[in-house]
Amino acid sequence: MKLAEALILRADCQKRMEQLRARLTRSAKVQEGEEPPENPQALISELDAGVQELEDLIKKINKTNSLTTLEDGVTLSDALANRDALALKRGIYKSLIDATALRQDRSTRSEVKFFSTINVGELQTQIDRMSRQYRELDTKIQQANWNTELID
């Protein structure tokens, strides 16, 4: 199985666990004399098996990410961390630029006037650079995901 397929299975398994959570919640309490919509014990058994499957899959994915290197010698785990850090920093910079864009209209000269404390153009250039780095790195990661066999 390819790593990308395992990632898809992991996402499906996580969705299934959330659905089981909702089904268990609906079946956890009923009015006196009523029956639950589903057997809670059967759902708990299904949950236990699903959580074990998810744990096994995550372990294999993590092991594969740690042992797989991209063409530049960086492990897939490190590339994922770098991509996440780029996304975080880019998002914060974008929020910062958005905050400077808020207009403060003044009706009279006595109202407080606001000034930007950052160089928006310079920050936008950095955002554009990080966005390009993110796209390029994400492409390498996706390529590795489809070319790498999952390690047991």
Salt bridges, closest charged atoms under 4 A:
GLU18 OE2 - ARG21 NH2 3.01
GLU38 OE1 - ARG23 NH2 2.53
GLU46 OE2 - ARG23 NH1 3.99
GLU53 OE1 - ARG16 NH2 2.90
GLU55 OE2 - LYS59 NZ 2.98
ASP98 OD1 - LYS94 NZ 3.11
ASP105 OD1 - ARG103 NH2 2.78
GLU136 OE2 - ARG132 NE 3.76
ASP138 OD1 - ARG83 NH1 2.60
GLU149 OE2 - LYS2 NZ 2.93
ASP152 OD1 - LYS60 NZ 3.30
